[in-house]
Amino acid sequence: MVVTSQCNGHRVTGLYVGANNVRRYFSKRATQIEIRLDHLLIECGLSPGFWHDKPEIHDPRLCLWLESKQRSSGKAPVPLAMIPSGNNSFILGPAKKEPTAPLLYDMGDSDEDGRNVD
């Protein structure tokens, strides 16, 4: 899932997950989640608003990590990949940009069984 950092001026204030991602990837029974940030594993509490009108994660350690990753991008929110890695556990890292057009490879000519005839 793609999430974004939240900023207030030059300070990162949290991680915006989004309502659709909350419904799809998070258990309503969870009161906290684990997030792997590079080599660091932290537990972040989920506020009651996370399930309703505030699909955001706020944690001082998370904010410091986000600020360190966001230095070059300025004030703009940074898209990040949040990958499920177990029960209430996620890995947070840079979002990979998908190519805008499919890559085509010239595989040469082949016969009906897929064998190369060149």
ZIDA-V778501 format. One record per pair of residues at least 12 apart in sequence whose ideal C-beta (glycine too) atoms are under 8 Angstrom apart, sorted by the first residue. I is the first residue (numbers start at 1). J is the second residue. D is the distance in whole Angstrom. If there is no record, write none. Layout:
# ZIDA-V778501
i=[I I]
j=[J J]
d=[D D]
This chain:
# ZIDA-V778501
i=[1 1 1 1 1 1 1 1 2 2 2 2 2 3 3 3 3 3 3 3 3 3 3 4 4 4 4 4 5 5 5 5 5 6 6 7 7 7 7 9 10 11 11 12 12 12 12 13 13 14 14 14 14 14 14 15 15 15 15 15 15 15 15 16 16 16 17 17 17 17 17 18 19 21 21 22 22 22 25 25 26 26 26 27 27 28 30 30 31 31 32 32 32 32 33 33 33 33 33 34 34 34 34 35 35 35 35 35 35 35 36 36 36 36 36 37 37 37 37 38 38 40 40 42 42 42 44 44 44 44 45 66 69 79 80 80 80 80 81 81 81 81]
j=[17 21 24 25 81 82 83 84 79 80 81 82 95 15 16 17 18 21 79 80 81 82 92 16 77 78 79 80 66 70 77 78 80 56 77 70 75 76 77 75 75 63 67 63 66 67 70 58 63 56 57 58 59 62 63 56 57 58 62 66 80 82 92 55 56 77 50 55 56 57 82 55 55 55 82 50 51 55 82 84 46 50 88 87 88 51 46 88 45 46 44 45 46 88 46 57 88 89 90 86 88 89 90 57 62 82 89 90 91 92 85 89 90 91 92 61 62 65 92 65 93 61 65 59 61 62 57 58 59 62 59 78 94 95 92 93 94 95 93 94 95 96]
d=[8 5 7 6 7 5 8 8 5 7 6 8 5 6 6 5 7 7 7 5 8 5 8 5 4 7 5 7 5 6 5 5 7 6 7 8 6 8 6 7 7 8 7 5 4 5 6 7 7 5 6 4 8 7 7 7 4 8 6 7 7 8 8 7 5 7 8 5 6 6 7 5 5 7 8 7 7 5 8 6 8 8 8 8 6 6 6 5 7 6 6 5 6 7 7 8 5 7 6 8 6 4 7 8 7 8 8 5 8 5 7 8 7 5 7 8 7 5 6 8 8 7 7 7 5 7 5 8 4 6 7 7 8 4 6 7 7 5 5 7 5 7]
